């Protein structure tokens, strides 16, 4: 039996849901002021300077010191545990997206709040916000053109799929008629069930009677998926009759950041062949050395950094074209360029 760690200082208008480890966490809502953020160029530059200085200081620490420090921080502990050899889990990433003022008293330390105000969590928040924006804007025309069609959101390596439900929140705020009476399903394709479990509870909280998506027929379902086996994606899309729905696909911090070139192309090719013409695909592409801030280029191979691909937009354009897609729009962040693909 998991012990529940309740949130004792809930914010008005914010929904909450329980994670598999018992933490009661806020449900990120980019339309709510509690999750808003804005940085000037000067503030972002200062963030980058502090990040580089912290990495330099970490290199100078004796062996094991960083791991010992991370044990005092739930947010840092999950990132350090990856050891630069694997992906960061969906729930660790989600905690890093909450922002320092939304971390709960029952689990967050002062070190957690200090870390949450830094560059790495900021980039997570930034890319999710931009991805939700592109999804909402990309979906609106197709929803307007097909008022009676069901809506399917496929989230590859999506964890809790916060970008998907935030796209719904943006649509509900800006174009509520487009979702009225709509049958919505979010399919999260991931190797880890913990994130989707929380995502399903989060969506249930949002669609409850007192939630911002009250009355919306929306459910999140988890499907175990390995992007090295794209035939699984083909089977799923046919099983859910995606060709007759309004479809949006996303992958935040997943497919375009970690998969090999051929895997990216293969997944995009399946999507191009099994979804309707107006389908959009969106996700962040990590900047390469030609567009990354020069201060961050040197951190690419820092000890303990996850195996992220600094793919760059120019290279991604080639891969997208091989899969049958082109970039219709992109938004710029400090580490990422979030893209929206059309056929």
URHUWO-V965839 format. One record per helix or strand of 2 or more residues. SS is the DSSP state (alpha for helix, beta for strand). FROM is the first residue (numbers start at 1). LEN is the number of residues. If there is no record, write none. Layout:
BEGIN
ss=SS from=FROM len=LEN
ss=SS from=FROM len=LEN
END
This chain:
BEGIN
ss=beta from=16 len=3
ss=beta from=23 len=4
ss=alpha from=33 len=3
ss=alpha from=41 len=19
ss=alpha from=65 len=6
ss=alpha from=74 len=8
ss=alpha from=90 len=8
ss=alpha from=100 len=3
ss=alpha from=110 len=7
ss=alpha from=119 len=27
ss=beta from=151 len=6
ss=alpha from=162 len=13
ss=alpha from=176 len=4
ss=beta from=183 len=8
ss=alpha from=193 len=14
ss=beta from=217 len=8
ss=alpha from=231 len=9
ss=alpha from=242 len=3
ss=beta from=246 len=6
ss=alpha from=255 len=4
ss=alpha from=261 len=14
ss=beta from=280 len=7
ss=alpha from=294 len=4
ss=alpha from=313 len=10
ss=beta from=326 len=7
ss=beta from=336 len=7
END
